């Protein structure tokens, strides 16, 4: 069985790495990696291949800049050429970025079985491009693998056949646990353990809005008066701060350290040792929940409700600087959720996925007499 795994943006690498490792344990599976190039900065992409011990991609499509339509179309054209050469048995996509939907569409049009890992997550906000990517990819996938039970309910409501839905756990946690032993507390940090706030911000709804960016700057100033802040800055956020003339003043704040994007191991160290994380990221909500670090998510909704219901995540819609500071005071004063690790977030999700795929696409094929067992060695 030949599987093509798609990676394009930073979160994809953590999801594909444990899957590729699990695939390569079997002689009857040929696992290939296609990097679309959606994240082309080494700090946002290349370093993750090194730290997650992913091999060099079999194909690099080199598609990066452009609008959503331009990027999606360019990936589709380039990926079609790969499929014509490789003729895989399965195309596996993860998450919800443009690369996910683009490659999914090409695979289905070419009648190649499509697998979607991290399926069924829904925020309910169709203004988010990721939400559209999720819905459309799930609608056309042959097999969908989910991280939490709310995702199963979402898929059933959308009339996805129960036979396609598999609750297997979270491959992000597989990568986290794999890398946790490599994480050391001696990573460069300007403050002592549990005495800083870690902040990330990158979603267009926040950083592309001039009014919101002013409020974020105000929030940072007020929080820094209470606690030191470490702020690894996304290229999109950096560009917005520079365009609005906010970066110069922020750099003057004594208790604020603005850093470049971090590698995965370095960033896990920062999360693990933080007293609070403030973010608009999806994946960080999961990582903080597993590590039981309090997290404030500055968004109107979350596609990962288990992080709020069972974990350590606080969703703060209609937020402003004052409400964030008040919530941070409460949490860092000890009035916070203890949190529980969600079901099946145990580091074995990739193994479950590969077991199911082998049963459906290899064992069933052999049993039907279409291929002899000796052919699978």
C-alpha positions in Angstrom: 0.0 0.0 0.0 1.4 3.4 -1.0 0.3 6.3 1.1 1.0 10.0 0.3 0.9 12.2 3.4 0.4 15.9 2.9 2.1 18.6 4.9 1.9 22.3 4.2 1.8 24.5 7.3 3.4 24.3 10.7 0.7 22.3 12.5 0.7 19.6 9.9 4.2 18.4 10.7 3.3 17.4 14.2 0.4 15.4 12.9 2.1 13.6 10.1 5.3 12.8 12.0 3.8 10.0 14.2 1.8 8.7 11.3 4.8 8.4 9.1 6.7 6.6 11.8 3.8 4.2 12.3 3.5 3.5 8.6 7.2 2.7 8.2 7.0 0.0 10.8 5.3 -2.2 8.2 7.0 -3.7 5.2 3.8 -3.7 3.2 3.4 0.1 3.4 5.3 2.7 1.4 4.8 6.1 3.1 5.7 9.2 1.1 5.6 12.9 2.2 4.5 15.8 0.0 5.3 19.3 1.3 3.2 21.8 -0.6 5.3 24.7 0.6 2.4 26.6 2.2 4.8 27.6 5.0 8.1 28.3 3.3 10.0 30.1 6.1 12.6 27.7 7.7 11.6 28.9 11.1 7.9 28.0 10.4 8.6 24.7 8.5 12.1 23.4 8.0 13.2 23.2 11.6 10.1 21.0 12.3 11.4 18.4 9.9 14.6 18.3 11.9 13.1 18.2 15.3 10.3 15.8 14.6 12.8 13.5 12.8 10.8 13.6 9.5 12.7 12.6 6.4 13.2 15.0 3.6 9.9 15.3 1.7 9.7 13.1 -1.4 8.1 16.1 -3.2 8.3 19.8 -2.5 5.6 21.7 -4.5 7.0 25.2 -3.6 3.6 26.9 -3.4 3.6 29.7 -0.9 2.3 33.2 -1.4 -1.1 34.3 -2.9 -4.7 34.6 -2.0 -6.7 31.6 -0.7 -7.9 30.9 -4.3 -4.5 31.3 -5.8 -2.8 29.1 -3.2 -5.4 26.4 -3.4 -5.4 26.4 -7.2 -1.6 26.3 -7.5 -1.4 23.4 -5.0 -4.0 21.4 -6.9 -2.2 21.8 -10.2 1.1 20.8 -8.7 -0.2 17.9 -6.7 -2.1 16.4 -9.6 1.3 15.9 -11.3 2.6 14.0 -8.3 -0.5 11.7 -8.3 -0.1 10.9 -11.9 3.5 9.8 -11.3 3.1 8.0 -8.0 -0.5 6.5 -8.4 -0.9 6.0 -4.6 -3.5 3.8 -2.9 -4.3 6.4 -0.3 -3.9 10.2 0.1 -3.8 11.2 3.7 -4.5 14.8 4.8 -4.4 16.3 8.2 -5.9 19.4 9.9 -7.6 22.3 8.1 -5.2 24.4 6.1 -5.5 25.2 2.4 -3.1 22.4 1.5 -5.6 20.0 3.2 -8.5 20.9 1.0 -6.5 21.4 -2.2 -5.0 17.9 -2.1 -8.2 16.4 -0.9 -10.0 17.7 -4.0 -7.4 16.4 -6.4 -7.4 12.9 -4.8 -11.1 12.5 -4.9 -11.4 13.8 -8.5 -8.8 11.1 -9.4 -10.8 8.4 -7.5 -8.0 7.8 -5.0 -9.2 7.0 -1.4 -9.0 10.0 0.8 -8.2 9.9 4.6 -8.7 12.9 6.8 -7.0 12.9 10.2 -8.3 15.4 12.8 -11.7 15.4 11.2 -15.1 16.7 12.6 -13.8 19.7 14.5 -16.2 22.6 14.1 -16.1 26.2 15.4 -19.5 27.2 13.9 -17.8 30.2 12.4 -17.8 30.0 8.6 -15.9 33.3 8.3 -12.9 31.3 9.3 -11.3 29.8 6.1 -10.2 26.8 8.2 -13.8 26.0 9.0 -14.7 25.8 5.3 -11.6 23.6 4.7 -12.8 21.2 7.5 -16.4 20.9 6.3 -15.5 20.3 2.7 -12.7 17.9 3.4 -14.8 15.8 5.7 -17.7 15.7 3.2 -15.5 14.1 0.5 -13.2 11.9 2.6 -13.5 8.1 2.6 -12.3 7.7 6.1 -12.3 10.3 8.9 -10.3 10.0 12.1 -11.4 12.2 15.1 -9.7 13.5 18.2 -12.7 14.1 20.5 -16.3 12.9 20.8 -17.8 16.3 19.8 -16.3 15.7 16.4 -18.2 12.4 16.1 -21.4 14.3 16.8 -20.6 17.0 14.3 -19.9 14.5 11.5 -23.1 12.5 12.2 -25.1 15.7 12.0 -23.6 16.3 8.6 -24.7 12.9 7.5 -21.3 11.3 7.3 -21.7 7.5 7.4 -20.9 6.1 10.9 -18.8 3.4 9.1 -16.3 6.1 8.0 -15.9 7.7 11.5 -13.2 6.5 13.8 -12.5 8.0 17.3 -8.8 7.3 17.7 -7.4 10.1 19.8 -5.0 13.0 19.0 -1.9 12.6 16.9 -0.7 16.0 18.1 -0.3 14.5 21.5 1.6 11.6 20.0 4.2 14.1 18.8 4.1 16.0 22.0 4.9 12.9 24.0 7.6 11.8 21.5 9.4 15.1 21.9 8.8 15.6 25.6 11.8 13.6 26.5 13.9 15.8 24.2 12.6 19.0 25.9 15.0 20.5 28.4 14.5 23.3 30.9 17.7 25.0 29.9 16.3 26.6 26.7 17.0 30.3 26.7 14.5 32.0 29.0 14.8 35.5 30.5 12.7 34.5 33.6 12.4 31.7 36.0 10.0 28.7 35.6 6.3 29.5 36.2 6.9 33.2 36.4 5.9 34.3 32.9 3.0 34.5 30.5 3.5 32.9 27.1 1.7 34.7 24.3 1.0 33.8 20.6 -1.2 35.6 18.1 -1.5 35.0 14.4 -5.2 34.7 13.2 -6.2 37.2 10.5 -9.3 38.1 12.5 -7.0 39.4 15.2 -3.7 40.6 13.6 -5.1 41.9 10.3 -7.5 44.2 12.1 -6.0 47.6 13.0 -8.5 48.2 15.9 -7.9 44.7 17.4 -4.1 45.1 17.1 -4.3 48.3 19.1 -6.2 46.4 21.8 -3.7 43.6 21.7 -0.9 46.2 22.2 -2.8 47.7 25.1 -3.4 44.3 26.6 0.4 43.5 26.4 1.3 46.8 28.2 -1.1 46.1 31.0 -0.2 42.5 31.5 3.5 43.2 31.4 3.0 45.5 34.4 1.9 42.4 36.3 4.1 39.6 34.9 6.9 39.1 32.3 5.7 38.1 28.9 7.4 36.0 26.2 6.0 36.6 22.8 7.3 34.4 19.9 6.0 36.4 17.0 4.5 35.0 13.8 5.6 36.6 10.5 2.1 37.8 9.8 1.8 39.4 13.2 5.2 41.1 12.9 4.2 42.5 9.5 1.0 43.9 11.0 2.8 45.5 14.0 5.3 47.1 11.7 2.7 48.4 9.4 0.8 50.0 12.2 3.8 51.5 13.9 3.3 49.5 17.1 6.4 47.4 17.1 8.8 50.1 18.1 6.9 51.0 21.3 6.3 47.4 22.2 10.0 46.7 22.1 10.5 49.4 24.8 8.4 47.4 27.3 10.7 46.2 30.0 8.9 43.0 30.9 8.2 41.9 27.3 10.5 39.6 25.3 9.6 39.4 21.6 11.3 36.4 20.0 11.4 34.8 16.5 9.1 31.8 15.9 10.4 28.8 18.0 11.2 25.3 17.0 8.8 22.6 18.4 11.0 21.5 21.2 11.8 25.1 22.3 8.1 26.0 22.1 7.1 23.0 24.2 9.6 24.1 26.8 8.0 27.6 26.9 4.5 26.1 27.3 5.5 23.6 29.9 7.2 26.2 32.1 4.6 29.0 31.6 2.2 30.0 34.3 -0.3 31.1 31.7 -0.6 31.0 27.9 -2.6 33.5 25.9 -3.3 32.6 22.3 -5.6 32.4 19.3 -4.2 29.1 18.1 -6.1 25.8 17.8 -3.2 23.4 18.5 -1.9 25.3 21.5 -5.3 24.8 23.2 -4.6 21.0 23.0 -1.0 21.2 24.1 -1.8 23.3 27.2 -4.7 21.0 28.1 -2.4 18.0 28.0 0.3 19.7 29.9 -2.3 21.2 32.3 -1.2 24.7 31.8 -3.9 27.4 32.0 -4.7 28.9 28.6 -6.8 31.9 27.6 -8.0 31.7 24.0 -8.9 35.1 22.4 -11.5 33.9 19.9 -15.3 34.0 19.5 -15.5 30.2 19.3 -13.3 27.1 19.4 -13.4 24.0 17.3 -11.9 22.1 20.2 -14.5 22.3 22.9 -13.0 19.4 24.9 -10.1 21.7 25.9 -12.7 24.0 27.6 -15.0 21.4 28.9 -12.4 19.0 30.3 -9.1 20.8 29.9 -7.4 24.0 31.1 -8.6 26.3 28.3 -10.7 29.4 28.8 -12.5 30.8 25.8 -12.8 34.6 25.9 -15.2 35.9 23.2 -15.8 39.6 22.9 -12.6 40.2 24.8 -10.8 43.4 25.5 -7.6 44.3 27.3 -9.5 44.8 30.6 -11.3 41.4 30.5 -8.0 39.6 29.6 -6.1 41.2 32.5 -8.9 40.3 34.9 -9.0 36.7 33.8 -5.2 36.5 34.0 -5.2 37.9 37.5 -7.7 35.3 38.6 -5.9 32.4 37.0 -2.4 33.4 38.2 -3.9 34.0 41.6 -4.6 30.3 41.8 -8.3 30.3 40.8 -8.1 28.1 37.8 -9.3 24.7 36.5 -7.1 21.7 37.2 -8.1 20.1 34.0 -8.2 16.5 32.8 -6.5 14.9 29.8 -9.2 14.0 27.3 -10.0 10.4 26.4 -7.5 8.6 24.1 -4.9 11.4 24.2 -2.3 8.8 25.2 0.3 8.9 22.4 -1.1 5.9 20.5 -3.4 7.6 18.0 -1.2 7.1 15.0 -0.9 3.3 15.8 -4.7 3.1 15.9 -5.1 4.9 12.6 -2.5 2.7 10.8 -4.1 -0.5 12.2 -7.5 0.6 10.9 -6.1 1.6 7.5 -4.3 -1.7 7.1 -7.4 -3.6 7.9 -9.5 -1.7 5.4 -7.0 -1.3 2.5 -4.6 -4.3 2.9 -6.1 -7.1 4.8 -9.5 -6.8 3.2 -7.8 -6.6 -0.2 -5.9 -9.9 0.5 -9.0 -11.6 1.8 -10.9 -10.8 -1.3 -8.2 -12.7 -3.3 -7.0 -9.6 -5.2 -3.5 -10.0 -3.9 -1.5 -12.8 -2.4 0.0 -12.4 1.1 3.4 -13.1 -0.4 3.0 -9.9 -2.5 2.8 -7.8 0.7 6.2 -8.7 2.1 
